[in-house]
C-alpha cells in the first residue's frame, strides 16, 4: 500500500511520488497498491485519482505488478463508470 506525497499546497507531489515509487521497487516490493486508503484517496478528485494511478504505472514501468482501487461510490453503476 503506497503513500501519496503532497506539496505544501496539498497537490500531489509527483517528484516525491517518483522517488517514493522507486524506493518501494528498489527495496524489494513485490507489487504496488496506489490510490488506496493510505494514499488519502477519499480526499482526491476523480481526475487526481486517475493521474496518480497513471503516474505510478509510468514510474514503475512494469517492474512490479500495480493495482489501484476504483470503488469510491455508493452504487455499482457509479463504480463501473469510474473504473472505465
Secondary structure, DSSP 8 states (H G I E B T S, - for coil): -----B-TTSSB-HHHHHHHHHHHHHTT-SEEEESSGGGTGGGS-HHHHHHHHHHHHHHHTTSSEEEE----SSSHHHHHHHH-
